[in-house]
Amino acid sequence: MMSAEERVKILGEAQPNSWLAFSSDESKVVGRGATYSEAVADAARNGEEDPILVLIPTSWDAKVYFLGSTVQAFHIP
């Protein structure tokens, strides 16, 4: 499994609003795509049949939801 620091770096550098596919043992990125299906297909092309998929948010800003409204709480660099 990759370290937390490696994972944070990979996630932070990924294209916003895209999908990353990690190997089933979470040791490496095995695929990526604009859609879930593209990332799964890319992982399969790279030999991973059971990837762990992560949707990269458009922003890493933390949000607090209160009665249907969004209030920005803080920013994660």
Backbone as numpy.savetxt, mean C-alpha at the origin, in Angstrom:
# Nx Ny Nz CAx CAy CAz Cx Cy Cz
10.57 -11.46 6.61 9.73 -10.29 6.61 10.62 -9.05 6.61
10.19 -8.02 5.90 10.97 -6.78 5.85 10.79 -5.99 7.14
11.75 -5.13 7.42 11.67 -4.31 8.63 10.57 -3.25 8.48
10.15 -2.72 9.61 9.13 -1.67 9.60 9.65 -0.45 8.84
10.93 -0.15 9.00 11.51 1.00 8.32 11.49 0.82 6.81
11.81 -0.38 6.34 11.76 -0.67 4.90 10.34 -0.53 4.36
9.38 -1.06 5.12 7.97 -1.00 4.70 7.50 0.45 4.62
7.82 1.27 5.61 7.42 2.68 5.61 8.02 3.39 4.41
9.28 3.12 4.10 9.94 3.75 2.94 9.24 3.35 1.65
8.97 2.06 1.47 8.30 1.58 0.26 6.91 2.19 0.12
6.14 2.18 1.20 4.79 2.73 1.15 4.82 4.23 0.88
5.75 4.93 1.50 5.85 6.38 1.32 6.25 6.79 -0.08
7.02 5.93 -0.77 7.48 6.24 -2.13 6.54 5.73 -3.21
5.53 4.96 -2.83 4.61 4.38 -3.82 3.70 5.45 -4.42
3.25 5.19 -5.63 2.33 6.10 -6.33 1.02 6.20 -5.55
0.57 7.41 -5.20 -0.71 7.55 -4.51 -1.85 6.94 -5.31
-2.81 6.39 -4.59 -4.02 5.80 -5.16 -3.70 4.63 -6.11
-2.67 3.86 -5.76 -2.31 2.66 -6.52 -2.28 1.48 -5.55
-2.07 0.31 -6.10 -2.02 -0.92 -5.30 -0.62 -1.50 -5.32
-0.14 -1.97 -4.15 1.11 -2.71 -4.05 0.78 -4.13 -3.62
1.50 -5.09 -4.17 1.34 -6.49 -3.79 2.64 -6.94 -3.12
2.52 -7.40 -1.89 3.64 -7.96 -1.17 3.59 -9.48 -1.26
4.75 -10.12 -1.17 4.79 -11.58 -1.15 4.03 -12.08 0.07
3.60 -13.33 0.03 2.81 -13.88 1.14 3.58 -13.90 2.45
4.92 -13.92 2.39 5.71 -13.85 3.62 6.10 -12.41 3.97
5.60 -11.46 3.18 5.80 -10.02 3.39 7.27 -9.61 3.33
8.08 -10.34 2.57 9.51 -10.04 2.50 9.87 -9.08 1.36
8.96 -8.92 0.38 9.28 -8.06 -0.76 8.01 -7.65 -1.51
8.16 -6.60 -2.32 7.08 -6.18 -3.20 7.17 -7.06 -4.45
6.04 -7.68 -4.82 6.04 -8.58 -5.99 5.17 -8.06 -7.12
4.46 -6.96 -6.89 3.62 -6.41 -7.94 3.09 -5.06 -7.56
2.57 -4.37 -8.57 1.95 -3.06 -8.35 1.02 -2.79 -9.51
0.08 -1.89 -9.33 -0.83 -1.55 -10.41 -1.76 -0.43 -10.02
-2.39 0.13 -11.03 -3.38 1.20 -10.81 -4.66 0.64 -10.21
-4.90 -0.66 -10.43 -6.09 -1.32 -9.89 -5.67 -2.56 -9.11
-6.58 -3.06 -8.30 -6.36 -4.30 -7.55 -6.00 -5.43 -8.52
-6.79 -5.56 -9.58 -6.58 -6.64 -10.55 -5.21 -6.56 -11.22
-4.77 -5.35 -11.55 -3.45 -5.18 -12.16 -2.35 -5.61 -11.20
-2.48 -5.25 -9.94 -1.46 -5.62 -8.95 -1.44 -7.14 -8.73
-2.61 -7.77 -8.69 -2.68 -9.23 -8.54 -2.05 -9.92 -9.76
-2.36 -9.43 -10.95 -1.80 -10.01 -12.17 -0.28 -9.83 -12.21
0.22 -8.67 -11.79 1.65 -8.42 -11.76 2.33 -9.36 -10.77
1.71 -9.56 -9.61 2.25 -10.50 -8.62 2.30 -11.91 -9.19
1.25 -12.33 -9.89 1.22 -13.67 -10.49 2.33 -13.82 -11.53
2.56 -12.78 -12.33 3.65 -12.82 -13.31 5.01 -12.98 -12.63
5.09 -12.49 -11.40 6.33 -12.58 -10.64 6.36 -13.82 -9.73
5.42 -14.74 -9.94 5.44 -16.02 -9.23 4.72 -16.06 -7.90
4.02 -15.00 -7.54 3.30 -14.97 -6.25 1.82 -15.19 -6.48
1.30 -16.31 -6.01 -0.11 -16.63 -6.21 -1.00 -16.20 -5.05
-0.42 -15.80 -3.91 -1.20 -15.42 -2.74 -0.65 -14.12 -2.14
-0.69 -13.02 -2.92 -0.09 -11.77 -2.44 -0.92 -11.08 -1.37
-0.26 -10.22 -0.65 -0.93 -9.33 0.31 -1.02 -7.98 -0.37
-2.25 -7.48 -0.56 -2.47 -6.24 -1.31 -2.69 -5.06 -0.37
-2.11 -3.92 -0.76 -2.25 -2.68 0.01 -2.63 -1.56 -0.95
-3.70 -0.85 -0.63 -4.09 0.34 -1.40 -3.36 1.53 -0.81
-2.60 2.23 -1.65 -1.86 3.40 -1.20 -2.82 4.59 -1.20
-2.94 5.29 -0.08 -3.88 6.42 -0.02 -3.41 7.60 -0.86
-4.32 8.49 -1.16 -3.95 9.69 -1.91 -3.12 10.63 -1.03
-3.25 10.50 0.28 -2.50 11.33 1.22 -2.27 10.51 2.49
-1.12 10.69 3.11 -0.83 10.00 4.36 -1.22 10.86 5.56
-1.94 11.96 5.33 -2.42 12.76 6.45 -3.42 11.94 7.25
-3.29 12.00 8.56 -4.25 11.31 9.43 -5.52 12.15 9.50
-6.64 11.50 9.55 -7.92 12.20 9.60 -8.72 11.70 10.81
-9.53 12.58 11.34 -10.46 12.22 12.40 -11.85 12.48 11.85
-12.72 11.47 11.93 -14.08 11.61 11.42 -15.03 11.85 12.59
-15.84 12.91 12.49 -16.76 13.26 13.55 -18.09 13.65 12.94
-19.11 12.88 13.17 -20.46 13.15 12.68 -20.49 13.42 11.18
-19.75 12.61 10.42 -19.77 12.73 8.97 -18.86 13.79 8.42
-18.17 14.54 9.26 -17.25 15.58 8.79 -15.82 15.08 8.96
-14.93 15.57 8.12 -13.52 15.20 8.22 -12.75 16.39 8.77
-11.96 16.13 9.79 -11.11 17.15 10.39 -9.69 16.62 10.35
-8.77 17.38 9.74 -7.39 16.93 9.70 -6.78 17.04 11.09
-6.26 15.94 11.59 -5.72 15.93 12.94 -4.23 16.25 12.97
-3.46 15.61 12.12 -2.02 15.85 12.07 -1.48 15.26 10.79
-0.26 15.61 10.48 0.40 15.13 9.26 1.52 14.17 9.63
1.60 13.04 8.95 2.68 12.08 9.14 3.67 12.31 8.00
4.89 12.73 8.33 5.87 13.03 7.27 6.31 11.79 6.51
